[in-house]
Amino acid sequence: MRLVDLTLGRQRFGIGVAPFVDAGSVRDRWQDLDLAHTRTAYGAGLRIAWNQSTVLFLDHGIAREDRLLFFGIGQVF
């Protein structure tokens, strides 16, 4: 969700947030799949679009077992 667009000098930025929820499980055989052992995680991320082509992102995810802070640089393509 885009929150704000701004210009600093000759650089254009778009700032947004990305909430997320995930669920899944791991099994040796697909026949053993059941919903009783499903794990869930949730979190939110900050997105900074820089000049409409480069995206900086910082995500923080939380699960029952652990937490993770992840930073990355990517492109919209």
HELIX and SHEET records of a PDB file:
HELIX    1   1 TRP A   30  ASP A   32  5                                   3    
HELIX    2   2 LEU A   35  HIS A   37  5                                   3    
SHEET    1   A 5 ARG A   2  LEU A   8  0                                        
SHEET    2   A 5 GLN A  11  GLY A  24 -1                                        
SHEET    3   A 5 ARG A  39  TRP A  50 -1                                        
SHEET    4   A 5 THR A  54  ALA A  63 -1                                        
SHEET    5   A 5 ARG A  67  GLN A  75 -1                                        
END                                                                             
